[in-house]
């Protein structure tokens, strides 16, 4: 069965620094209530809930949604690293498209600790075991935090292949700050210049400054997905449709390429994007707006090429020409992205959904991309998961 799926409602709370947050159930229920109110839907209409988080005990999803009501519906807890929120969205869309249900809540939240991401369970093999081993061989720098080493190494690989200057990554971060200045939900709203980013303390000399990394944050976001028939029966909005979606995990090339860009998911992103374009019958040249996974400025830059926004090796020129912002070829991360908005892992993908839904509705206010009709979401999970989703204004 193949059924159209629409985003009926979205909700998001401002992301905040760890310690400034409410407990996770309060954040989650606030975002969910905003999505229900936005869609004009009561929680009693929700038939399933997919709830994403990374740092939390099992059934934290139930703990969160029980604040909305104890209706006995299936509640599925989702954990897929940084792509957790989009994985919840992927599962929710599948449930509707396959005909199992008509109205689903996708909810993501995170209550994070300050500082770099680390391993929680040290008494068993790490899911990054093979990734760590190859990163050690390719770039060393084992004294650096895991994510910084991976994505800094990917940026270094691009620099070595194509002569990309460090200033290109700094320009990505500066662009993010200009966009975030228009977004009241972003954590960091101060505008930065490329020079400001370059002058920040070096985390990896010649490869990354502190301002090129996204901050850990706490927050929540949610979306209500519905079938076309359900929307018509209940008078719900059908102005934003999901017209393509793909989730990929690793193939042998991730390690066989012996390239840090491959190790952090360049191939996953490329394959998922190509599948989505094929499913929807469009190409990257048709996109108006993109929310992509800029956990580091380095990953935004390489993702331009993986998603086909520009050719391989052309990202530095794409940035220099202003093709990644308002007035250019495609506006990337009008929300300010993870670099400025923050990155509460389980909420990130659904926050991207929130932004693109408002862009395609024409309700993004000061950050509105004029005439936006087609939006792409790219959410990458370190260690092997990427979800790409294509939205269309109807």
C-alpha positions in Angstrom: 0.0 0.0 0.0 1.3 3.5 -0.9 -0.4 6.4 0.8 0.5 10.1 1.0 1.8 11.3 4.3 1.4 14.9 5.5 2.9 16.9 8.4 -0.2 18.1 10.2 1.5 19.8 13.2 4.9 20.6 14.5 6.2 21.9 17.8 9.6 22.9 19.2 10.9 24.5 22.4 13.9 26.8 22.6 17.2 24.8 23.0 19.2 25.7 26.1 22.5 24.9 27.6 22.8 21.9 29.9 21.7 22.9 33.4 19.3 25.6 32.2 16.8 23.0 31.0 13.7 21.5 32.5 13.6 17.7 33.2 13.2 15.7 30.0 9.5 14.8 30.5 8.6 18.5 30.8 10.5 19.4 27.7 9.1 16.6 25.7 5.5 17.1 26.7 5.7 20.9 26.0 7.0 20.2 22.4 4.4 17.5 21.9 1.6 19.8 23.1 2.8 22.5 20.7 2.6 20.1 17.8 -0.9 18.9 18.8 -2.1 22.5 19.1 -0.4 23.4 15.8 -2.2 20.6 14.1 -5.5 21.0 15.9 -5.4 17.4 17.1 -6.2 15.9 20.4 -3.8 13.3 21.9 -6.7 10.8 21.9 -6.4 10.8 18.1 -2.7 9.6 18.2 -2.5 5.9 17.3 1.2 5.3 17.8 4.2 7.3 19.1 7.8 7.0 18.2 9.9 8.7 20.8 13.6 9.4 20.3 16.4 10.1 22.8 20.0 9.0 23.2 20.9 9.7 26.8 18.2 8.1 28.9 17.0 4.9 30.4 14.8 2.5 28.5 11.1 3.5 28.3 11.9 7.2 28.9 9.6 7.6 25.9 6.7 6.2 27.9 7.6 8.5 30.8 7.4 11.5 28.5 4.2 10.7 26.6 2.3 9.5 29.7 2.2 13.2 30.6 0.0 13.7 27.6 -2.3 10.8 28.5 -2.3 7.1 29.2 -4.2 5.9 26.2 -2.6 2.4 25.8 -1.1 3.1 22.4 2.2 1.6 21.2 5.1 3.7 22.3 8.3 2.8 20.5 11.6 4.1 22.0 14.2 5.1 19.3 18.0 5.5 19.7 20.1 6.1 16.6 22.7 8.6 17.8 22.4 12.0 16.2 19.9 10.8 13.6 17.5 9.6 16.4 14.8 12.2 15.8 14.7 11.6 12.0 14.7 7.8 12.6 11.5 8.3 14.7 10.1 10.4 11.8 11.1 7.6 9.3 9.3 5.0 11.4 6.2 7.2 11.8 6.0 7.8 8.1 6.4 4.1 7.3 3.6 3.2 9.7 1.2 5.5 7.9 2.4 4.9 4.4 2.0 1.1 4.9 -1.5 1.5 6.1 -1.1 0.4 9.7 -2.3 3.7 11.2 -3.4 7.1 10.2 -2.1 9.5 12.9 1.3 9.2 14.6 3.4 11.3 16.9 7.1 11.5 16.3 8.8 13.1 19.4 12.4 13.7 20.2 14.1 15.1 23.3 17.5 15.2 25.0 18.7 16.1 28.5 22.5 16.4 27.9 25.5 16.9 30.1 28.0 19.7 29.4 31.1 19.0 27.4 32.0 16.6 24.6 30.1 13.4 23.9 31.5 10.3 25.6 31.0 6.6 26.1 28.5 5.6 28.9 29.1 1.9 29.0 32.8 1.1 29.4 32.5 -2.5 30.3 31.6 -3.8 26.8 32.6 -3.3 23.1 32.0 0.2 21.9 29.8 0.6 18.8 32.6 2.9 17.5 35.3 0.2 18.0 36.0 -0.2 14.3 35.5 3.5 13.5 38.0 4.4 16.3 40.6 2.0 15.0 40.5 3.4 11.5 40.5 7.0 12.7 43.6 6.2 14.8 45.3 4.9 11.7 44.2 7.7 9.4 44.6 10.8 11.6 45.8 9.8 15.0 44.8 12.7 17.4 43.4 10.1 19.9 43.7 12.8 22.7 40.7 14.6 21.1 37.1 13.8 21.8 35.5 11.2 19.5 33.2 13.4 17.4 35.8 16.2 17.0 38.4 13.7 15.8 36.0 12.1 13.3 34.6 15.3 11.8 37.8 17.3 12.0 39.5 14.4 10.2 36.8 14.5 7.5 37.4 18.2 7.1 41.1 17.6 6.9 40.5 15.0 4.2 38.6 17.5 2.1 41.4 20.1 2.6 44.0 17.6 1.4 42.0 16.4 -1.6 40.8 19.8 -2.9 42.9 22.5 -1.2 40.0 23.7 0.8 41.1 26.6 3.1 40.2 26.7 6.7 38.5 30.0 6.0 35.8 28.1 4.1 34.7 26.2 7.3 34.8 29.5 9.2 32.5 31.1 6.6 30.0 28.3 7.1 29.9 29.0 10.8 29.6 32.8 10.2 26.7 32.1 7.8 25.0 30.0 10.5 25.2 32.9 12.9 23.6 35.3 10.5 20.7 32.9 10.0 20.4 32.2 13.7 20.1 35.9 14.4 16.6 35.7 12.8 15.6 32.6 14.8 14.2 33.2 18.3 14.5 29.5 19.1 18.2 29.3 18.4 20.6 29.1 21.4 23.4 31.3 19.9 22.1 34.4 18.2 25.1 36.7 18.1 26.4 37.3 14.6 30.0 36.3 13.9 32.3 37.1 11.0 34.6 34.7 9.3 37.4 36.4 11.1 35.8 35.9 14.5 35.5 32.2 13.8 39.2 32.0 12.7 40.3 33.9 15.8 38.6 31.5 18.2 40.8 29.0 20.1 42.1 26.1 18.1 40.8 22.7 19.0 42.9 21.1 16.3 45.6 23.3 14.9 45.0 24.1 11.3 41.9 22.0 11.2 39.2 23.3 13.5 38.5 26.2 15.9 36.2 26.1 18.8 33.4 28.0 17.0 33.3 25.4 14.3 31.8 22.8 16.7 28.1 22.8 17.7 27.2 23.2 21.4 25.6 20.4 23.5 22.1 21.4 24.3 18.9 20.2 25.9 15.5 20.5 24.2 12.6 18.8 22.4 10.7 18.9 19.2 7.8 17.0 17.7 5.7 16.3 14.6 2.3 14.9 13.9 2.1 12.9 10.7 -1.3 11.9 9.2 -2.6 10.1 6.1 -4.5 12.0 3.5 -7.8 10.3 4.3 -7.5 11.0 8.0 -6.7 14.7 7.3 -9.7 15.1 5.1 -12.1 13.3 7.6 -10.9 15.6 10.4 -10.4 18.8 8.6 -6.6 18.9 9.1 -4.0 20.7 7.0 -2.4 19.0 4.1 -0.1 21.8 2.9 3.2 20.0 3.6 3.8 16.4 2.3 6.7 14.1 2.8 7.4 13.0 -0.8 10.6 11.1 -0.4 12.5 9.5 2.4 15.5 7.2 2.8 17.5 5.8 5.6 20.9 4.3 5.0 23.5 2.5 7.1 27.1 1.5 6.3 28.4 -0.6 3.5 31.9 -2.0 3.3 33.0 1.2 1.5 32.8 3.1 4.8 36.0 1.3 5.8 37.4 0.1 2.5 37.8 3.7 1.2 40.2 4.5 4.0 39.0 8.1 4.0 37.7 10.0 7.0 35.0 11.5 4.8 33.6 8.0 4.2 34.1 7.0 7.8 31.8 9.8 9.0 29.0 9.0 6.5 29.7 10.8 3.2 28.6 7.7 1.3 25.5 7.2 3.5 24.4 10.8 2.8 25.1 10.5 -0.9 23.2 7.3 -1.3 20.2 8.4 0.8 19.9 11.7 -1.1 20.1 10.0 -4.5 17.3 7.5 -3.5 15.1 10.4 -2.3 15.6 12.4 -5.5 14.7 9.3 -7.5 11.6 8.5 -5.4 10.3 12.1 -5.8 11.4 12.6 -9.4 13.4 15.7 -8.6 17.1 16.7 -8.4 19.2 18.8 -6.1 18.8 21.7 -8.5 15.1 21.8 -7.7 15.6 22.4 -3.9 14.7 25.7 -2.3 15.8 25.1 1.2 17.9 22.5 3.1 18.3 21.7 6.8 21.4 19.6 6.9 23.5 18.0 9.7 26.1 20.7 10.6 27.3 19.2 13.9 30.6 20.7 12.8 31.2 23.3 10.1 33.3 20.6 8.4 30.3 18.3 8.0 28.2 21.0 6.5 30.8 21.7 3.9 31.2 18.0 2.8 27.5 17.5 3.0 27.0 20.1 0.3 28.8 17.7 -2.1 27.3 14.5 -0.7 23.7 15.9 -1.2 24.6 17.1 -4.7 24.1 20.8 -3.9 27.4 21.4 -5.7 29.9 19.1 -7.4 32.7 17.2 -5.7 35.5 19.6 -4.8 33.3 22.6 -5.4 32.2 23.4 -1.9 34.7 26.2 -1.2 33.5 28.0 -4.4 29.9 27.3 -3.5 30.4 29.0 -0.1 32.5 31.9 -1.5 29.8 32.6 -4.1 27.1 32.8 -1.4 25.2 29.9 -3.0 24.4 28.5 0.5 22.4 31.4 1.8 19.7 33.9 0.9 20.0 35.1 -2.6 22.1 32.1 -3.6 21.4 28.8 -5.2 19.8 27.1 -2.1 19.4 28.4 1.5 21.1 25.9 3.8 20.1 25.8 7.5 18.0 29.0 7.7 17.3 28.0 11.3 21.0 28.5 12.1 21.6 24.8 12.1 23.1 22.8 14.8 26.1 25.2 15.0 23.9 28.0 16.3 20.6 26.3 17.3 22.3 23.6 19.3 22.2 19.8 19.0 20.1 17.9 21.6 20.6 14.6 19.8 17.1 13.1 20.0 15.4 16.4 19.1 17.6 17.5 16.2 15.9 15.7 13.4 12.4 16.8 14.5 13.7 20.4 14.9 14.7 20.2 11.3 11.2 19.0 10.4 9.8 21.9 12.3 11.9 24.4 10.4 11.2 23.0 7.0 7.5 22.7 7.7 7.3 26.4 8.5 9.4 27.3 5.5 7.1 25.4 3.2 4.0 26.9 4.8 5.4 30.3 4.4 5.3 31.0 8.2 9.0 31.2 9.0 8.8 34.9 9.6 12.2 36.8 9.4 14.0 33.7 8.2 11.5 32.9 5.4 13.0 31.6 2.2 10.9 33.4 -0.5 8.7 31.0 -2.5 10.0 27.9 -0.8 8.3 24.8 -2.3 10.7 22.0 -1.9 12.8 21.3 1.2 15.4 18.6 2.0 16.3 17.4 5.5 19.6 15.6 6.2 20.3 14.0 9.6 23.4 11.9 10.2 24.1 9.7 13.1 27.7 9.0 14.0 28.6 5.4 13.7 26.2 4.4 10.9 22.8 6.0 10.2 21.6 8.7 7.9 18.1 9.8 7.2 17.2 12.1 4.3 13.6 13.4 4.0 12.1 15.5 1.2 9.1 17.8 1.9 6.9 19.5 -0.6 4.5 22.4 -0.3 1.1 21.2 -1.6 
